[in-house]
Amino acid sequence: MDTQVWLEFLEQNWLIIAIGLIVLLIVVNVVKTMVKWLLVILIAGGLLIYSGISLDRIGEVVSTVKNETVDTVKAEAMTLMMKEAKEAQYTSNKDGTYSIKSPNLELKGESGANEVEVTFRGVPVGTWDVNQSIQEYIVQSKLNSTE
């Protein structure tokens, strides 16, 4: 989320947030039972509802951040794939699968399939469709392995 959005939210709701925090501090210091945590949860929930933040919006934000992170990792992996193409080594397995390893990437796939499993710096980043760039990487790795 944009920091400007948070700053605007804080400017508009600072009084309600301050009152809520004061009430929470009083509840935590005065009440010493399980009721204390129930009150804390109710107050925090009330603040969230009042502020207009819903669980759907929180889920959307989490989903957006996840998608942006995956896209960033994918873009970085594709860039690195082109840089490391000369170092990639192709290995063909007896069961019709293959693997390609370079210093930061590993691709595993089945011969003739349109998808490959990609591991970037030891972390699996999913199954990707074989596009032109990945096809060139596979061809280059085969050439490297026959030299």
Secondary structure, 3 states (H helix, E strand, C coil): CCHHHHHHHHHHHHHHHHHHHHHHHHHHHHCCCHHHHHHHHHHHHHHHHHHCCCHHHHHHHHHHHHHHHHHHHHHHHHHHHHHCHHHCEEEECCCCEEEEECCCEEEEEECCCCEEEEEECCEEEEEEECCHHHHHHHHHHHHHHHC
